[in-house]
Amino acid sequence: MTTSPTPTQILEEACHAVGLDATNAQPIRIAENAIWRLPGGMVVRIARPGQSAAATREVQVARWLATQGVPAVRALDLRQPVAASGYPVTFWEELPPHEIGTVTDVVVLLKQLHALPKPDLPLGELDPFVRLVERIDAASTISDEDRLWLKGRLEDLKQQWVSRPKGLPECVVHGDAWVGNVARTEAGPLLMDFERASFGPPEWDLVSTAVKLTTTGAVSAEEYAAFCETYGVDVTEWEGYSILAGARELRMTTYAAQHAATRPKWRREAQYRIDCLRGRAGAPPWRWKAIM
């Protein structure tokens, strides 16, 4: 009987492959992706098996952004990603002392990103529904009825996405643009996590903040007005908003439902989000609790 390698074993194998020493490595976050800090100002990110293409894209996008002068996390000058026991692993410069970004930080960086010319990189087209079926299937704490409803909602949104109204010119999009993927440093904000970077409608990046006004109530009207003024567009006024907002809501809900299977403290929040989407919890905005 074979056993899965531990995060420490994967880390050690990956570091050995690029000539780094994993001694005294400290875990930063062990979740869907495992992140470790190495002595000497380096960070190691271990992605899920099967995510080699996404890991490669992250490194390529980070290096491209460096050439464009966009403030972002920087990939180490190594041949990467490397495969360690089937896990794709990438290596990064450690960030300086920082806090989580603000809504203003997000929009300032998005405006820079969206203005860039399309690079000669295999980014692929944006898929707002990537891994949602897997998340729903992994949500073992929800009822069969709720699971069926989530899958039906997913299919409805996929059909609407194909025939969505025309919006702003397509460009490179971050794919998961929220305050958790921006680090606020003394020198200014930095963009992080390019796992979902792709080519597609810029509205997708804007919706991440908009739903925090219209869906979850986590962003105030004043914050959102400033966001729109900085970018120059209010995505909630676009006729395709409900489609993209629905996709973002489904991503947020299935993320909670998937991880509730192994984290009991998230079960109530996961069920609450499903109840909200199914019309069991009144009208939005709802007060969804953050899940990190």
C-alpha positions in Angstrom: 0.0 0.0 0.0 1.4 3.4 -1.0 1.0 6.5 1.1 0.8 10.1 -0.2 3.9 12.2 0.5 3.6 14.8 3.2 3.9 18.5 2.4 7.4 18.5 4.0 8.5 15.6 1.8 7.2 17.4 -1.3 9.0 20.6 -0.3 12.3 18.8 0.3 12.1 17.0 -3.0 11.3 20.2 -4.9 14.1 22.2 -3.2 16.6 19.5 -3.9 15.7 19.6 -7.6 16.7 23.3 -7.9 19.6 23.2 -5.5 17.9 24.9 -2.5 18.0 23.8 1.1 14.7 23.2 2.8 16.2 23.1 6.3 14.3 25.4 8.7 11.5 26.0 6.2 8.4 27.5 7.8 4.8 26.9 6.7 2.9 30.1 5.7 -0.3 28.4 4.7 -1.2 24.7 4.2 -4.4 24.6 2.3 -5.5 24.0 -1.3 -2.0 25.2 -2.2 0.8 24.8 0.4 3.1 27.8 0.8 6.4 27.7 2.7 9.0 30.3 3.6 12.7 29.4 3.1 15.6 31.1 4.9 17.1 33.7 2.6 13.9 35.5 1.4 12.4 32.8 -0.7 8.9 31.3 -0.8 7.8 27.9 -2.2 4.3 27.3 -3.5 3.1 23.7 -3.9 0.1 23.4 -6.1 -2.3 20.5 -6.5 -1.5 17.5 -8.7 -2.6 18.1 -12.3 -2.0 21.9 -12.1 1.3 22.0 -13.9 -0.1 24.2 -16.7 -1.5 26.7 -14.2 1.8 26.7 -12.3 3.7 27.4 -15.5 1.3 30.2 -16.4 1.8 31.8 -13.0 5.6 32.0 -13.5 5.3 33.2 -17.1 2.8 35.9 -16.2 4.9 37.1 -13.2 7.9 37.4 -15.5 6.0 39.2 -18.2 4.6 41.7 -15.6 8.1 42.4 -14.4 9.0 43.4 -18.0 6.0 45.7 -18.1 6.7 47.4 -14.8 3.5 46.2 -13.0 4.0 45.8 -9.3 3.7 42.1 -8.7 5.2 39.2 -6.8 8.4 38.1 -8.6 9.4 34.5 -9.6 12.9 33.4 -8.8 15.3 33.0 -11.6 15.2 29.3 -11.7 14.0 26.7 -14.2 10.5 26.2 -12.9 8.0 24.9 -12.1 9.4 21.6 -11.0 7.5 18.3 -10.4 7.9 16.8 -6.9 6.0 13.5 -6.4 3.5 14.7 -8.9 3.0 18.2 -7.4 3.9 21.3 -9.4 6.1 23.5 -7.3 7.1 27.2 -7.9 9.6 29.5 -6.3 9.2 33.2 -5.5 10.8 36.2 -3.9 9.5 36.7 -0.4 7.4 39.8 0.0 8.4 42.6 2.3 6.3 43.2 5.4 2.8 43.7 4.1 -1.0 43.7 4.9 -3.9 42.5 2.8 -4.7 44.9 0.1 -7.7 47.4 -0.2 -10.4 47.8 -2.7 -8.5 50.8 -4.0 -5.3 48.8 -4.4 -7.2 46.2 -6.4 -8.6 48.7 -8.9 -5.3 50.6 -9.3 -3.5 47.3 -10.2 -6.3 46.1 -12.5 -6.3 49.3 -14.4 -2.6 48.8 -15.1 -3.0 45.1 -16.0 -6.0 45.6 -18.3 -4.2 48.3 -20.3 -1.3 46.0 -21.3 -1.0 44.6 -24.8 -1.7 40.9 -25.2 1.5 39.0 -24.6 2.8 36.1 -26.6 2.0 33.6 -23.9 -0.2 30.6 -23.9 -2.7 32.1 -21.5 -5.9 30.5 -22.9 -9.4 31.9 -22.7 -11.0 32.7 -19.4 -13.1 29.9 -18.0 -15.2 31.2 -15.1 -16.4 27.7 -14.3 -13.1 25.8 -14.0 -13.1 23.1 -11.3 -16.7 23.9 -10.2 -18.0 20.3 -10.9 -15.1 18.9 -8.8 -15.9 21.3 -6.0 -19.6 20.3 -6.0 -18.7 16.6 -6.1 -16.3 17.1 -3.1 -18.9 18.8 -1.0 -19.8 15.8 1.0 -21.7 17.7 3.8 -24.5 19.1 1.5 -27.7 17.3 0.6 -28.2 15.5 -2.7 -30.9 18.0 -3.5 -28.6 21.0 -3.0 -25.9 19.2 -5.0 -28.3 18.7 -7.9 -29.4 22.3 -7.7 -25.8 23.6 -7.8 -25.1 21.5 -10.8 -28.2 22.8 -12.5 -27.2 26.4 -11.7 -23.8 25.7 -13.2 -25.2 24.5 -16.4 -27.6 27.5 -16.7 -24.7 29.9 -16.2 -22.6 28.1 -18.7 -25.3 28.6 -21.4 -25.7 32.2 -20.4 -22.0 32.8 -20.6 -21.7 31.6 -24.2 -24.3 34.2 -25.3 -23.4 37.0 -22.9 -23.7 40.6 -24.1 -20.7 42.3 -25.6 -18.8 44.4 -23.2 -15.4 46.1 -22.9 -12.5 45.0 -25.2 -11.0 41.7 -24.0 -7.6 41.8 -22.5 -5.4 39.9 -20.0 -7.4 39.4 -16.8 -6.1 38.3 -13.4 -9.0 35.8 -13.0 -9.3 36.1 -9.2 -9.0 39.8 -8.5 -9.8 40.4 -4.8 -8.1 42.0 -1.9 -6.7 38.7 -0.8 -4.6 38.6 -3.9 -3.1 42.0 -3.3 -0.3 42.7 -0.8 -0.1 46.3 0.6 3.6 47.0 1.2 5.3 50.2 2.4 6.3 50.8 -1.3 2.8 50.3 -2.6 0.5 47.4 -3.5 1.6 44.2 -5.3 -0.5 41.8 -7.4 -0.2 38.1 -6.5 -1.5 34.7 -7.5 -1.8 34.3 -11.3 -3.2 30.8 -11.3 -6.3 32.0 -13.2 -4.7 34.6 -15.4 -6.1 34.4 -18.9 -7.5 36.3 -21.9 -11.1 37.5 -21.5 -13.5 40.2 -20.6 -12.2 42.7 -18.0 -15.6 42.7 -16.5 -14.7 39.4 -14.8 -12.0 41.1 -12.7 -14.4 44.0 -11.8 -17.2 41.7 -10.8 -15.1 40.3 -7.9 -15.5 43.7 -6.1 -18.9 44.5 -7.3 -20.5 41.3 -5.8 -19.1 42.4 -2.4 -21.5 45.4 -2.8 -24.5 43.7 -4.4 -24.2 40.2 -3.0 -22.3 40.0 0.3 -22.4 43.6 1.5 -18.7 43.5 2.4 -17.9 46.7 0.4 -19.6 49.9 1.2 -21.4 52.1 -1.4 -18.7 54.7 -0.8 -15.8 52.3 -1.4 -17.5 50.9 -4.5 -18.1 54.4 -5.9 -14.4 55.2 -5.5 -13.6 51.9 -7.2 -15.7 52.7 -10.2 -14.4 56.3 -10.4 -10.8 55.0 -10.5 -11.5 52.4 -13.2 -13.9 54.5 -15.1 -16.7 51.9 -15.4 -19.4 50.6 -13.1 -19.8 46.9 -14.1 -23.1 46.6 -12.3 -24.6 48.8 -15.0 -23.6 46.4 -17.8 -26.4 44.2 -19.1 -24.3 41.1 -18.6 -23.6 41.8 -15.0 -26.0 39.2 -13.6 -24.3 36.4 -15.6 -20.8 37.1 -14.3 -22.1 37.9 -10.8 -23.9 34.6 -10.7 -20.7 32.8 -11.7 -18.7 34.6 -9.0 -21.4 33.8 -6.4 -21.3 30.1 -7.4 -17.5 30.0 -7.1 -17.7 31.5 -3.7 -20.4 29.1 -2.6 -18.8 25.9 -3.9 -15.4 26.9 -2.5 -17.0 27.0 1.0 -19.0 23.8 0.3 -15.9 21.9 -0.8 -13.8 22.8 2.1 -16.6 22.3 4.6 -16.1 18.6 4.0 -12.8 18.7 5.9 -13.3 21.8 8.0 -16.4 21.5 10.2 -16.2 25.1 11.2 -17.1 26.1 7.7 -20.2 23.9 7.3 -22.7 26.4 8.6 -21.3 29.2 6.3 -21.3 26.8 3.3 -24.9 25.9 3.9 -25.9 29.5 4.4 -24.4 30.5 1.1 -26.3 27.7 -0.7 -29.5 28.8 1.1 -28.9 32.4 -0.1 -28.5 31.4 -3.7 -31.6 29.2 -3.5 -33.8 32.0 -2.2 -34.1 30.7 1.4 -32.4 33.6 3.2 -34.1 36.7 2.0 -32.9 39.3 -0.5 -29.2 40.3 -1.0 -26.9 41.7 0.1 -26.2 38.8 2.5 -23.5 38.9 5.1 -21.2 36.1 4.1 -18.3 35.4 6.4 -14.8 35.4 5.0 -13.3 32.0 4.3 -9.5 32.0 4.0 
